């Protein structure tokens, strides 16, 4: 049977493969030079990729990899190892606190919800994996901007008036900040039990860090 291929899909994947650690952001012109595609073709393909979250485009027209790639990455290869370490901690944190537990990483001037376990309460903070949030508001944002601080950060109504959160940094064995472990929920309920959540975050962060590999990790 002849192999069935779709040219548009292959071109879209070719565009994604241009991005790498040395070129995390690319303009339309740079994409055209790297692939040889017409700019009009790139605009159409990137528009479709943007709709599905595989790329994002800023106000200057610069493209970068989007949250859909972060959501799918843990399902492949080495990414499973990181999720295998983080996921049990999130489940335990969710079960102990009753609130939504999440793990964020920094991506440029945003934070990405890499993994999450939504709370079991009927009224809860619902998060989507791969969601991008700002770095100027919220407990996890302060952790990711803090660099070396191991203190629990707390936010009350900073991003959404009805929400509160507590977060702590997760560090690699070499001391580099890997991400932020957070618990979030309705402001009134979370505030009442904040001290308990703070202690649980400290304990679970220590458990998670003890399991992190010494080598590089994939998200």
Helices and strands as residue ranges (DSSP letters): H 7-18, E 25-26, H 28-35, H 39-51, E 55-57, E 63-65, H 67-73, H 79-97, E 100-107, E 110-117, E 132-134, H 139-146, E 153-156, E 163-171, E 177-186, H 187-192, H 194-211
